[in-house]
């Protein structure tokens, strides 16, 4: 404010300004009188020249304008003086007030008043908190039968009781005065099916319920992609309850359970491929089969060959390599396919349409009991069969001492199927072997 003081020092006091203003105004009044006289008086007849009259008239007009300007300037100066005077008064007042405040702060009575003010604020805050818990108690649990003193403490006790009830029996959620998010969460975390009784579902409550029990997805009112994704990841069959399927949700579902491809509304090659890789039998639900999808299916489960619409040698060979019994579904059998099938599973010999010695030999070497289905038995085939499984002796049409001895050596109880027992065969039975012990 120092610059204001400098300005004030350079300006005369208001009394002097008023005297100057009065002098200027007097001059203005004289000029105005002259102007009025000249303008209203008749043109003198004695005037020798009109030109002089016009000049005087113009000079009067100029004087009049200058007077107006001086008047306006005086008004502005007066206003500025008043403003500066007010600022000086305010400055003086503020200094006095500041000094008085400093004195009051140092005063002990003021400090006591300040402490009393703070205590009142604390008491008011405490009352507000108490009122908050009172309102919340009545809102969540209803009006209590008796007046309570500590509403916060009583609220915590009541909440603990309600939480214990819904955790023990989730159906108790039905009888809760007001279902809060905390109470509902406790109920569905204990038993997900309690979601059926939740009045106001939230994403957090629904997610907790689905994580506890995947089947509760059917009770979710507002399904979100995150919620559905969590459900199908836990159990792909939940896809049947998803209202709005997305490729991501469907892919997650078939990866968890390939057979849920049945519920996929819009199939893609990626979804189908993922489904058959998880479960080859999902090929049954593939609407548009490709060689890649079919190969993936039979490599996972050879019996999926039954669902292949257009069989190829590559697909059939992959199927019987995985499971020889898939030979049953091969439309066009070849010696190579049949041999591969019985090598993987001897029981597949039952489905071989055209048997060869190599195929039959491979079958009984894999499982001797398949001798029963061999159409053209040979000594080599029968010997291979009983060496693999002595019990197969019962299916040998032409027994020889060598075959019977091999059968008894492999499994002693096969002696009962020996038609002509000899001492040598019986001695073989008396000699313990690993097969006998087993």
Beta strands, then each sheet from edge to edge (+ up, - down):
end
